[in-house]
Every structure is written in C-alpha cells, then in structure tokens.
Amino acid sequence: MNEPNTPSVHPTIKKCMLHLDILGADDKIKQIVYMYMEGLKKEIEKQQEA
C-alpha cells in the first residue's frame, strides 16, 4: 500500500518491470532500467511544467 508521501510507480514503468521479470532479467538490470525510466519521467514532467 502506498503511504501518502510515497509517489506511485508509473503504469508504463510497472509494465516494463513485469516484462523484465518475464524475460528473466536479474535485479541489477531491473534497477538500471528503472533508474533510467524514472529519470525520463522526471525530465518529461519538468518540461510539462515549463
């Protein structure tokens, strides 16, 4: 369950993580992909604010 101050994971990122599980990616690969996707999400949000 998400706490009030805990941001939720974007549905596209959740789907990507699920596909990585299906493909058998190890935790390091998942962490790297998650990090890049979160960075991209933040960049897009920042551009939308401008």
RAGI-V253643 format. One record per helix or strand of 2 or more residues. SS is the DSSP state (alpha for helix, beta for strand). FROM is the first residue (numbers start at 1). TO is the last residue. If there is no record, write none. Layout:
ss:from:to
SS:FROM:TO
SS:FROM:TO
This chain:
ss:from:to
alpha:11:23
alpha:27:49
